[in-house]
Amino acid sequence: MRYLGPLLLSLFSVLAFSPSAVSQCTEGSVRVTGRIENLAGGRARIDVTVLLKKGETKSTSMVTGPDFSIEVPFSTFRSYFFLWGHRCDNAPISVMVKVISSGKKPVLENSTIKDNFRMDGALHYTLWKNLVVRLEDEDSDGRPKSKLAP
């Protein structure tokens, strides 16, 4: 009986001050669809970063053609306090898409959720229209390339 008090206090502390192992918050997703123009070799790496109210989540995909569709899941869990429980209001704010292909300049596109995405069901966001990414050669400066070397 002498150890019952500290044991109960320890058990209460563990339950009260740590989030439960099974999250009570739902998961959402952001879907980015688009097309890559001037794709060299037919391969590119696409990095999608979803900026949330608290934190960020990333996804990287390799594509072998000009069209792509990437879905990035995110957790709505923001914080936990034993008196109020789980706070599940972590929502996406913006999306950054970076396209990298060999021999081409990397392209970074930023889109805000509020202006460029629609909600398809609860916490599932999709771009209003396909993202079109135009890749340029690494040595391109905006002028037409000369066939003659200097």
C-alpha distance (Angstrom), angle and dihedral (degrees) to the residues before:
residue distance angle dihedral
M1 . . .
R2 3.78 . .
Y3 3.83 91.4 .
L4 3.80 96.7 44.1
G5 3.84 95.0 85.6
P6 3.83 96.5 52.8
L7 3.80 90.3 41.7
L8 3.80 92.5 54.1
L9 3.81 90.9 44.6
S10 3.81 90.5 52.0
L11 3.79 92.0 47.8
F12 3.81 91.6 49.1
S13 3.82 91.1 48.6
V14 3.78 93.0 51.9
L15 3.80 92.8 48.8
A16 3.79 95.4 41.4
F17 3.78 102.2 45.8
S18 3.79 104.4 37.6
P19 3.80 129.3 64.5
S20 3.74 113.6 -111.0
A21 3.79 116.7 -96.8
V22 3.78 90.8 -119.3
S23 3.79 109.5 60.6
Q24 3.77 116.1 -132.0
C25 3.80 92.4 -157.5
T26 3.79 123.5 97.8
E27 3.77 124.6 -121.6
G28 3.78 123.9 -121.6
S29 3.79 133.4 -169.5
V30 3.78 141.7 -147.1
R31 3.82 118.1 -147.7
V32 3.80 119.9 -157.7
T33 3.80 117.9 -169.8
G34 3.75 127.0 178.8
R35 3.76 153.1 123.2
I36 3.80 131.9 -99.6
E37 3.80 116.2 -142.4
N38 3.80 122.5 -156.5
L39 3.80 92.6 17.8
A40 3.82 111.3 -179.5
G41 3.78 116.9 -140.3
G42 3.78 92.1 -5.8
R43 3.84 93.7 -90.3
A44 3.77 132.0 103.0
R45 3.79 139.4 158.8
I46 3.78 116.7 -129.0
D47 3.81 120.2 -161.2
V48 3.80 114.8 -166.6
T49 3.81 118.4 -169.7
V50 3.80 119.8 -172.8
L51 3.81 112.3 -158.5
L52 3.80 111.5 -148.8
K53 3.81 132.5 -168.2
K54 3.79 85.6 -99.8
G55 3.78 115.7 24.6
E56 3.78 132.3 -29.5
T57 3.78 140.2 -100.3
K58 3.80 128.2 -147.0
S59 3.76 139.9 -158.7
T60 3.80 129.8 -173.3
S61 3.80 125.0 -162.0
M62 3.77 136.0 176.9
V63 3.78 114.9 -138.6
T64 3.78 126.4 -163.9
G65 3.78 98.8 -165.2
P66 3.77 140.2 37.1
D67 3.82 96.7 -93.9
F68 3.79 122.2 73.0
S69 3.78 141.1 173.8
I70 3.79 120.8 -173.1
E71 3.79 127.1 -179.6
V72 3.80 118.2 -160.2
P73 3.82 116.7 -164.7
F74 3.81 120.0 -148.7
S75 3.78 135.3 -174.9
T76 3.79 120.3 -122.6
F77 3.83 90.5 -151.3
R78 3.81 110.3 121.2
S79 3.79 106.7 161.3
Y80 3.77 146.1 -24.4
F81 3.79 132.3 -137.8
F82 3.78 121.9 172.6
L83 3.82 93.5 -129.6
W84 3.83 95.9 51.5
G85 3.77 101.1 22.5
H86 3.78 123.1 -147.9
R87 3.80 121.7 -0.4
C88 3.79 106.2 -148.5
D89 3.80 102.1 -178.6
N90 3.81 102.6 107.4
A91 3.80 103.9 131.3
P92 3.81 132.6 173.1
I93 3.80 118.6 -96.6
S94 3.79 103.8 -179.9
V95 3.80 143.4 -8.7
M96 3.81 128.6 -134.6
V97 3.81 119.0 -160.5
K98 3.79 119.6 -167.9
V99 3.81 120.0 -171.9
I100 3.80 119.2 -163.5
S101 3.81 124.9 -176.0
S102 3.80 128.4 165.4
G103 3.79 113.8 -95.6
K104 3.81 91.9 14.1
K105 3.79 134.0 96.7
P106 3.82 112.7 -104.0
V107 3.79 112.6 -109.2
L108 3.80 123.7 -147.6
E109 3.81 120.1 -163.9
N110 3.83 123.7 -173.5
S111 3.81 123.4 -161.5
T112 3.77 129.7 176.6
I113 3.79 117.9 -134.4
K114 3.81 93.0 -135.4
D115 3.82 95.5 54.9
N116 3.82 105.0 30.8
F117 3.80 109.1 30.2
R118 3.77 136.2 66.5
M119 3.77 126.4 -152.3
D120 3.81 114.8 -115.2
G121 3.77 102.9 -169.3
A122 3.77 124.5 -38.0
L123 3.81 112.1 -18.6
H124 3.82 96.5 -18.0
Y125 3.81 112.9 122.8
T126 3.82 126.2 -168.5
L127 3.82 130.5 -178.3
W128 3.81 113.9 -101.4
K129 3.80 90.3 -132.7
N130 3.78 134.8 7.9
L131 3.79 116.8 -81.5
V132 3.81 112.1 -119.5
V133 3.80 113.8 -154.8
R134 3.81 119.0 -170.0
L135 3.80 114.2 -158.5
E136 3.80 119.8 -153.0
D137 3.80 129.3 -160.5
E138 3.81 114.6 -94.2
D139 3.79 92.9 -116.0
S140 3.81 93.9 44.5
D141 3.80 116.0 120.5
G142 3.79 97.2 179.6
R143 3.82 95.3 -87.3
P144 3.81 124.1 105.8
K145 3.79 111.5 -88.6
S146 3.79 116.1 -107.9
K147 3.79 117.3 -132.9
L148 3.80 90.1 -146.4
A149 3.77 119.1 79.6
P150 3.85 115.6 -132.5
